[in-house]
Amino acid sequence: MSGRTIENEQGTTSPAALSGERSDLLEMLGKHRHFLRFTTRDLTDEQAGLRTTASALCLGGLVKHVTAVERNWANFVVDGPSAMRDADDMTEADWQARLDEFSMLPGDTLAGVLAAYDEVAARTDELVRTLPSLDAAQPLPQAPWFEPGASWSARRVMMHIIAETAQHSGHADIIRESLDGAKSMG
C-alpha cells in the first residue's frame, strides 16, 4: 500500500492518509455512507420505522440492510464463501431474517442501528487499508444471482458495497422526502 497513514481523533487512519485506489474507494464509500446516515437526521425511532411509500422500505431498515450487506461482504473478503450461505441451503428462518433487515423490529432503535453501522464501517475501512492486495479473490457462493464458478476480488467486493450503499442512499432520500419533505441535497 502506498502513502503514509495519519491517525485521526478516533485512532483510525483517514482516507486522505492513503493514496491511489484505496483512498478513492474509502472516499467514495464514505460519501455514500454520509448521505445514507444524513437521511436519518433528527428522526425518532418511530419515524425511522415508518413506510412512507408503496415500498416496504423504511429508513432504519435500509441502514440495517446496508449494515448487514457490508458486514457479509467484508467477511467474504476475509473468509471466502464460507462467510455466506449457499442460496440452496437457506431455510425459511434465514429468508425471514433477511427480510427483517429491512424493518425496524421491536427493540430496534435508530441510535442502535446507526451504532452498528459505524462498527461495520470501521471494520470495512480497516480491511481496505490493511488488506495485502485488492486483487485477492474468493469464489462466490452458489446463488441464482451469481455466475456459477465465478470469483470476486476484494476490489470488486468494495465496488459492490459502494454501489449497494449508493443505491440505498437514493431510496432513503425518497423515503425521507415522503416522510417530512427533508432532502439530502437541494
Wavefront OBJ file of the C-alpha trace (Angstrom):
o trace
v 0.000 0.000 0.000
v 1.404 3.359 -0.902
v 1.080 6.517 1.099
v 1.627 7.339 4.724
v -1.117 6.761 7.275
v -2.246 9.509 9.613
v -4.344 8.760 12.667
v -7.438 10.853 13.305
v -9.080 11.591 16.677
v -10.668 8.128 16.763
v -7.262 6.472 16.307
v -8.005 5.233 12.790
v -6.366 6.284 9.569
v -8.326 8.589 7.332
v -8.844 8.021 3.586
v -6.813 11.180 2.977
v -3.845 9.442 4.615
v -3.844 6.867 1.814
v -3.184 7.469 -1.830
v -4.474 5.974 -5.018
v -7.124 3.337 -5.354
v -7.635 2.573 -1.675
v -8.150 6.236 -0.907
v -10.628 6.531 -3.771
v -12.596 3.501 -2.582
v -12.796 4.758 1.003
v -13.658 8.299 -0.041
v -16.482 7.158 -2.322
v -17.855 4.722 0.262
v -17.625 7.399 2.953
v -19.568 9.849 0.795
v -22.439 7.425 0.260
v -22.449 6.343 3.905
v -22.745 10.002 4.874
v -25.769 10.507 2.634
v -27.465 7.372 3.978
v -26.880 8.438 7.583
v -27.879 12.039 6.799
v -31.360 10.925 5.749
v -31.986 9.810 9.344
v -31.065 13.126 10.979
v -33.433 14.406 13.673
v -35.757 11.375 13.433
v -37.383 9.460 16.238
v -37.236 5.676 16.395
v -40.859 5.601 15.290
v -40.191 7.802 12.261
v -37.185 5.662 11.293
v -39.531 2.674 11.079
v -42.277 4.303 9.014
v -43.060 3.202 5.477
v -43.734 6.388 3.534
v -44.027 4.973 0.014
v -45.652 1.958 -1.611
v -42.420 0.109 -0.865
v -41.913 -1.930 2.311
v -38.714 0.038 2.963
v -38.140 2.342 5.925
v -35.098 4.436 6.828
v -33.972 2.383 9.807
v -34.449 -0.816 7.834
v -32.336 0.477 4.984
v -29.494 1.258 7.376
v -29.858 -2.224 8.905
v -29.797 -3.818 5.465
v -26.753 -1.883 4.263
v -25.004 -2.768 7.522
v -25.713 -6.477 7.008
v -24.639 -6.366 3.367
v -21.380 -4.596 4.186
v -20.654 -6.960 7.091
v -21.326 -10.065 4.984
v -19.197 -8.904 2.071
v -16.305 -7.841 4.320
v -16.488 -11.295 5.931
v -16.438 -12.797 2.436
v -13.220 -10.933 1.603
v -11.571 -12.429 4.696
v -13.210 -15.868 4.949
v -14.355 -16.630 1.410
v -17.644 -18.287 0.513
v -17.987 -19.888 3.956
v -18.925 -16.402 5.202
v -22.123 -16.590 3.158
v -24.638 -19.360 2.818
v -25.367 -21.004 -0.491
v -28.869 -19.928 -1.516
v -29.990 -23.568 -1.737
v -29.022 -24.112 1.922
v -31.028 -21.199 3.301
v -34.006 -22.055 5.480
v -37.290 -20.196 5.828
v -35.891 -18.663 9.010
v -32.824 -17.444 7.081
v -35.014 -15.802 4.449
v -37.175 -14.224 7.177
v -34.072 -12.846 8.907
v -33.053 -11.321 5.610
v -36.484 -9.692 5.246
v -36.254 -8.410 8.836
v -33.157 -6.434 7.841
v -35.478 -4.039 6.025
v -37.633 -3.248 9.071
v -37.314 -1.643 12.457
v -38.271 -4.506 14.737
v -39.455 -4.202 18.343
v -36.412 -3.260 20.387
v -34.570 -1.662 17.465
v -33.579 1.960 17.958
v -32.235 4.364 15.389
v -29.238 5.055 17.635
v -28.534 1.322 17.883
v -28.896 0.773 14.141
v -26.525 3.668 13.409
v -24.007 2.468 16.012
v -23.962 -0.993 14.418
v -23.410 0.651 11.025
v -20.477 2.644 12.422
v -18.866 -0.528 13.797
v -19.174 -2.351 10.494
v -17.924 0.689 8.573
v -14.836 0.963 10.771
v -14.038 -2.716 10.222
v -14.501 -2.436 6.453
v -12.350 0.688 6.288
v -9.587 -1.046 8.229
v -9.814 -4.016 5.872
v -9.383 -1.738 2.839
v -6.408 -0.016 4.483
v -4.619 -3.217 5.525
v -5.542 -5.958 3.054
v -2.303 -7.094 1.387
v -3.889 -6.947 -2.081
v -7.189 -5.780 -3.527
v -6.628 -8.429 -6.206
v -7.161 -11.252 -3.686
v -10.180 -13.194 -4.950
v -12.612 -15.646 -3.424
v -15.085 -17.977 -5.173
v -18.668 -16.794 -4.850
v -21.191 -18.954 -3.012
v -23.826 -20.705 -5.078
v -26.809 -18.481 -5.759
v -29.028 -17.904 -8.796
v -27.828 -14.292 -8.971
v -24.129 -15.243 -9.319
v -22.485 -16.768 -12.370
v -21.617 -20.385 -11.493
v -17.945 -20.792 -10.635
v -17.264 -17.038 -10.563
v -14.868 -15.335 -8.157
v -14.762 -11.749 -6.945
v -11.675 -9.812 -5.953
v -11.617 -7.652 -2.834
v -11.714 -4.671 -5.210
v -14.930 -5.906 -6.829
v -16.475 -6.562 -3.433
v -15.670 -2.993 -2.393
v -17.222 -1.632 -5.583
v -20.324 -3.742 -4.855
v -20.543 -2.347 -1.303
v -20.246 1.188 -2.704
v -22.953 0.537 -5.299
v -25.267 -1.027 -2.715
v -24.761 1.903 -0.335
v -25.325 4.470 -3.099
v -28.473 2.743 -4.338
v -29.992 2.569 -0.881
v -28.971 6.154 -0.104
v -31.182 7.146 -3.027
v -34.023 5.015 -1.694
v -33.563 6.618 1.716
v -33.713 10.114 0.261
v -37.077 9.373 -1.371
v -38.434 7.832 1.836
v -37.273 10.823 3.908
v -38.718 13.361 1.493
v -42.021 11.467 1.599
v -41.888 11.464 5.399
v -41.433 15.167 6.082
v -40.136 16.912 2.966
v -36.490 16.882 4.114
v -33.913 16.200 1.407
v -30.303 15.121 1.460
v -29.422 17.626 -1.251
v -31.079 20.643 -2.828
l 1 2 3 4 5 6 7 8 9 10 11 12 13 14 15 16 17 18 19 20 21 22 23 24 25 26 27 28 29 30 31 32 33 34 35 36 37 38 39 40 41 42 43 44 45 46 47 48 49 50 51 52 53 54 55 56 57 58 59 60 61 62 63 64 65 66 67 68 69 70 71 72 73 74 75 76 77 78 79 80 81 82 83 84 85 86 87 88 89 90 91 92 93 94 95 96 97 98 99 100 101 102 103 104 105 106 107 108 109 110 111 112 113 114 115 116 117 118 119 120 121 122 123 124 125 126 127 128 129 130 131 132 133 134 135 136 137 138 139 140 141 142 143 144 145 146 147 148 149 150 151 152 153 154 155 156 157 158 159 160 161 162 163 164 165 166 167 168 169 170 171 172 173 174 175 176 177 178 179 180 181 182 183 184 185 186
